[in-house]
Amino acid sequence: MNKNFTIESIIELNFNDSQIRDISYNSFIPEIKKLQTNRSKVLVEKQNNCKLVFKVESCDITAFRASMNEIISFGKVIDNTLQIAEIS
């Protein structure tokens, strides 16, 4: 990773219960491998307070944006799935 500068960010997804958080975490794990590049690193961890915490570190704005878009898209999929489940 280029060390001239880095861009770092933390995204937290808050869930109503730990079961939904765990399902979401397990769903995201296979996706995290494609986010690991020499330009960007993404870590995800479960926290006891029903949160998923994503930590992003990138060496350029393009890689940072791509990583953030993947996390946001993942969050949208979770949200849409939960909305469908509420309707059913």
PALO-176633 format. One record per atom (N, C-alpha, C): x, y, z; residue number from 1; atom name; residue in one letter. Coordinates in Angstrom, 1 decimal, decimal comma, padded with zeros to 4 digits. Example, Ala and Ser with C-alpha at 12.3 -4.5 7.8 and 13.67 -1.06 7.14 Angstrom:
013,2;-005,7;007,8;1;N;a
012,3;-004,5;007,8;1;CA;a
013,2;-003,3;007,8;1;C;a
012,8;-002,2;007,1;2;N;s
013,7;-001,1;007,1;2;CA;s
012,9;000,0;007,9;2;C;s
This chain:
000,8;-001,2;000,0;1;N;m
000,0;000,0;000,0;1;CA;m
000,9;001,2;000,0;1;C;m
000,6;002,2;-000,8;2;N;n
001,3;003,5;-000,9;2;CA;n
001,2;004,1;000,4;2;C;n
002,3;004,6;001,0;3;N;k
002,4;005,2;002,3;3;CA;k
002,5;006,7;002,3;3;C;k
002,3;007,3;001,1;4;N;n
002,4;008,8;001,1;4;CA;n
001,3;009,4;001,9;4;C;n
000,1;008,7;001,9;5;N;f
-001,0;009,1;002,7;5;CA;f
-002,0;008,0;002,7;5;C;f
-002,9;007,9;003,7;6;N;t
-004,0;006,9;003,7;6;CA;t
-005,3;007,7;004,0;6;C;t
-006,3;007,0;003,6;7;N;i
-007,7;007,5;003,9;7;CA;i
-008,3;006,4;004,8;7;C;i
-008,8;006,8;005,9;8;N;e
-009,4;005,8;006,8;8;CA;e
-010,8;006,2;007,2;8;C;e
-011,6;005,2;007,4;9;N;s
-013,0;005,4;007,8;9;CA;s
-013,6;004,3;008,5;9;C;s
-014,6;004,5;009,3;10;N;i
-015,3;003,5;010,1;10;CA;i
-016,8;003,6;009,7;10;C;i
-017,4;002,5;009,4;11;N;i
-018,8;002,5;009,1;11;CA;i
-019,4;001,5;010,1;11;C;i
-020,5;001,9;010,8;12;N;e
-021,2;001,1;011,7;12;CA;e
-022,6;000,8;011,2;12;C;e
-023,0;-000,5;011,2;13;N;l
-024,3;-000,9;010,9;13;CA;l
-024,9;-001,3;012,2;13;C;l
-026,0;-000,7;012,6;14;N;n
-026,7;-001,1;013,9;14;CA;n
-027,9;-002,0;013,6;14;C;n
-028,0;-003,0;014,3;15;N;f
-029,1;-004,0;014,2;15;CA;f
-030,0;-004,0;015,4;15;C;f
-031,2;-004,5;015,2;16;N;n
-032,2;-004,6;016,3;16;CA;n
-031,8;-005,8;017,2;16;C;n
-031,3;-006,8;016,6;17;N;d
-030,9;-008,0;017,4;17;CA;d
-029,6;-008,6;016,9;17;C;d
-029,0;-009,4;017,7;18;N;s
-027,7;-010,0;017,4;18;CA;s
-027,9;-011,1;016,3;18;C;s
-029,0;-011,8;016,2;19;N;q
-029,2;-012,8;015,2;19;CA;q
-029,1;-012,2;013,8;19;C;q
-029,8;-011,1;013,5;20;N;i
-029,7;-010,5;012,2;20;CA;i
-028,3;-010,0;012,0;20;C;i
-027,7;-009,4;013,0;21;N;r
-026,3;-009,0;012,8;21;CA;r
-025,4;-010,2;012,4;21;C;r
-025,6;-011,3;013,1;22;N;d
-024,7;-012,5;012,8;22;CA;d
-025,0;-013,0;011,4;22;C;d
-026,2;-013,0;011,0;23;N;i
-026,5;-013,5;009,6;23;CA;i
-025,9;-012,5;008,6;23;C;i
-026,0;-011,2;008,8;24;N;s
-025,4;-010,2;007,9;24;CA;s
-023,9;-010,4;007,9;24;C;s
-023,3;-010,6;009,0;25;N;y
-021,8;-010,7;009,1;25;CA;y
-021,4;-012,0;008,3;25;C;y
-022,1;-013,1;008,5;26;N;n
-021,7;-014,3;007,8;26;CA;n
-021,9;-014,2;006,3;26;C;n
-022,9;-013,3;005,9;27;N;s
-023,1;-013,1;004,5;27;CA;s
-022,1;-012,2;003,9;27;C;s
-021,5;-011,3;004,6;28;N;f
-020,5;-010,4;004,1;28;CA;f
-019,1;-011,0;004,0;28;C;f
-018,8;-012,0;004,9;29;N;i
-017,4;-012,5;004,9;29;CA;i
-016,9;-012,9;003,5;29;C;i
-017,7;-013,7;002,7;30;N;p
-017,1;-014,0;001,4;30;CA;p
-016,8;-012,8;000,5;30;C;p
-017,6;-011,7;000,7;31;N;e
-017,4;-010,5;-000,1;31;CA;e
-016,1;-009,7;000,3;31;C;e
-015,7;-009,9;001,6;32;N;i
-014,6;-009,1;002,1;32;CA;i
-013,3;-009,4;001,4;32;C;i
-013,2;-010,6;000,9;33;N;k
-011,9;-011,0;000,2;33;CA;k
-011,7;-010,2;-001,1;33;C;k
-012,8;-009,9;-001,8;34;N;k
-012,5;-009,1;-003,0;34;CA;k
-012,3;-007,7;-002,8;34;C;k
-012,5;-007,2;-001,5;35;N;l
-012,2;-005,8;-001,2;35;CA;l
-010,7;-005,7;-000,8;35;C;l
-010,0;-006,8;-000,5;36;N;q
-008,6;-006,7;-000,1;36;CA;q
-007,7;-006,5;-001,3;36;C;q
-007,1;-005,4;-001,5;37;N;t
-006,2;-005,2;-002,6;37;CA;t
-005,0;-004,5;-002,0;37;C;t
-004,0;-004,3;-002,9;38;N;n
-002,8;-003,5;-002,5;38;CA;n
-003,1;-002,0;-002,3;38;C;n
-004,3;-001,6;-002,7;39;N;r
-004,7;-000,2;-002,5;39;CA;r
-005,7;000,0;-001,4;39;C;r
-006,4;-001,0;-001,0;40;N;s
-007,4;-000,8;000,0;40;CA;s
-007,6;-002,1;000,9;40;C;s
-007,8;-001,9;002,2;41;N;k
-008,0;-003,0;003,1;41;CA;k
-009,3;-002,7;003,9;41;C;k
-010,2;-003,7;004,0;42;N;v
-011,4;-003,6;004,7;42;CA;v
-011,5;-004,7;005,8;42;C;v
-011,8;-004,3;007,0;43;N;l
-012,0;-005,3;008,1;43;CA;l
-013,4;-005,1;008,6;43;C;l
-014,0;-006,2;009,0;44;N;v
-015,3;-006,2;009,6;44;CA;v
-015,3;-006,9;010,9;44;C;v
-016,0;-006,4;011,9;45;N;e
-016,0;-007,1;013,2;45;CA;e
-017,4;-007,0;013,8;45;C;e
-017,8;-008,0;014,5;46;N;k
-019,1;-008,0;015,2;46;CA;k
-018,8;-007,4;016,6;46;C;k
-019,8;-006,6;017,1;47;N;q
-019,6;-006,0;018,4;47;CA;q
-020,9;-006,5;019,2;47;C;q
-020,7;-006,6;020,5;48;N;n
-021,7;-007,1;021,4;48;CA;n
-023,0;-006,3;021,4;48;C;n
-022,9;-005,0;021,0;49;N;n
-024,1;-004,2;021,0;49;CA;n
-024,9;-004,2;019,7;49;C;n
-024,9;-005,3;019,1;50;N;c
-025,7;-005,5;017,8;50;CA;c
-025,2;-004,7;016,7;50;C;c
-023,9;-004,5;016,6;51;N;k
-023,3;-003,7;015,5;51;CA;k
-022,3;-004,5;014,7;51;C;k
-022,3;-004,1;013,4;52;N;l
-021,2;-004,5;012,5;52;CA;l
-020,3;-003,3;012,3;52;C;l
-019,0;-003,4;012,5;53;N;v
-018,2;-002,3;012,3;53;CA;v
-017,2;-002,6;011,2;53;C;v
-017,2;-001,7;010,2;54;N;f
-016,3;-001,9;009,0;54;CA;f
-015,2;-000,8;009,1;54;C;f
-014,0;-001,2;009,0;55;N;k
-012,9;-000,3;009,0;55;CA;k
-012,2;-000,4;007,7;55;C;k
-012,1;000,8;007,0;56;N;v
-011,6;000,9;005,7;56;CA;v
-010,3;001,7;005,7;56;C;v
-009,2;001,2;005,1;57;N;e
-008,0;002,0;004,9;57;CA;e
-007,6;001,9;003,5;57;C;e
-007,4;003,0;002,8;58;N;s
-007,1;003,0;001,4;58;CA;s
-005,9;004,0;001,2;58;C;s
-005,2;003,8;000,1;59;N;c
-004,1;004,7;-000,2;59;CA;c
-004,4;005,7;-001,3;59;C;c
-005,6;005,6;-001,9;60;N;d
-006,1;006,6;-002,8;60;CA;d
-007,6;006,7;-002,8;60;C;d
-008,1;007,8;-003,3;61;N;i
-009,5;008,1;-003,2;61;CA;i
-010,4;007,2;-004,0;61;C;i
-009,9;006,7;-005,1;62;N;t
-010,6;005,8;-006,0;62;CA;t
-010,8;004,5;-005,3;62;C;t
-009,8;003,9;-004,7;63;N;a
-009,9;002,7;-004,0;63;CA;a
-010,8;002,8;-002,8;63;C;a
-010,7;003,9;-002,1;64;N;f
-011,5;004,2;-000,9;64;CA;f
-013,0;004,3;-001,3;64;C;f
-013,3;005,0;-002,4;65;N;r
-014,7;005,1;-002,8;65;CA;r
-015,2;003,7;-003,2;65;C;r
-014,4;002,9;-003,9;66;N;a
-014,9;001,6;-004,3;66;CA;a
-015,2;000,7;-003,1;66;C;a
-014,4;000,8;-002,1;67;N;s
-014,6;000,0;-000,9;67;CA;s
-015,9;000,5;-000,1;67;C;s
-016,0;001,8;-000,1;68;N;m
-017,2;002,4;000,6;68;CA;m
-018,5;002,0;-000,1;68;C;m
-018,4;002,1;-001,5;69;N;n
-019,6;001,7;-002,3;69;CA;n
-020,0;000,2;-002,0;69;C;n
-019,0;-000,6;-001,9;70;N;e
-019,4;-002,1;-001,6;70;CA;e
-020,0;-002,2;-000,3;70;C;e
-019,6;-001,5;000,7;71;N;i
-020,2;-001,6;002,0;71;CA;i
-021,6;-001,0;002,0;71;C;i
-021,7;000,1;001,4;72;N;i
-023,1;000,7;001,3;72;CA;i
-024,0;-000,1;000,5;72;C;i
-023,6;-000,7;-000,6;73;N;s
-024,4;-001,6;-001,3;73;CA;s
-024,8;-002,9;-000,5;73;C;s
-023,9;-003,4;000,3;74;N;f
-024,2;-004,5;001,2;74;CA;f
-025,3;-004,1;002,2;74;C;f
-025,1;-002,9;002,8;75;N;g
-026,1;-002,4;003,7;75;CA;g
-027,5;-002,2;003,1;75;C;g
-027,5;-001,8;001,8;76;N;k
-028,8;-001,7;001,1;76;CA;k
-029,5;-003,0;000,9;76;C;k
-028,7;-004,0;000,6;77;N;v
-029,2;-005,4;000,4;77;CA;v
-029,8;-005,9;001,8;77;C;v
-029,1;-005,7;002,8;78;N;i
-029,6;-006,0;004,2;78;CA;i
-031,0;-005,3;004,5;78;C;i
-030,9;-004,0;004,3;79;N;d
-032,1;-003,2;004,5;79;CA;d
-033,3;-003,6;003,7;79;C;d
-033,1;-003,8;002,4;80;N;n
-034,2;-004,3;001,5;80;CA;n
-034,7;-005,6;002,0;80;C;n
-033,8;-006,5;002,3;81;N;t
-034,2;-007,9;002,8;81;CA;t
-035,1;-007,8;004,0;81;C;t
-034,6;-007,0;005,0;82;N;l
-035,4;-006,8;006,2;82;CA;l
-036,8;-006,2;006,0;82;C;l
-036,9;-005,2;005,0;83;N;q
-038,1;-004,6;004,7;83;CA;q
-039,1;-005,7;004,1;83;C;q
-038,6;-006,5;003,2;84;N;i
-039,4;-007,6;002,6;84;CA;i
-039,9;-008,5;003,7;84;C;i
-039,0;-008,9;004,6;85;N;a
-039,4;-009,8;005,7;85;CA;a
-040,5;-009,2;006,6;85;C;a
-040,4;-007,9;006,8;86;N;e
-041,5;-007,2;007,6;86;CA;e
-042,8;-007,2;006,9;86;C;e
-042,8;-007,1;005,6;87;N;i
-044,1;-007,1;004,8;87;CA;i
-044,7;-008,5;004,8;87;C;i
-043,9;-009,6;004,7;88;N;s
-044,4;-010,9;004,6;88;CA;s
-045,1;-011,4;005,9;88;C;s
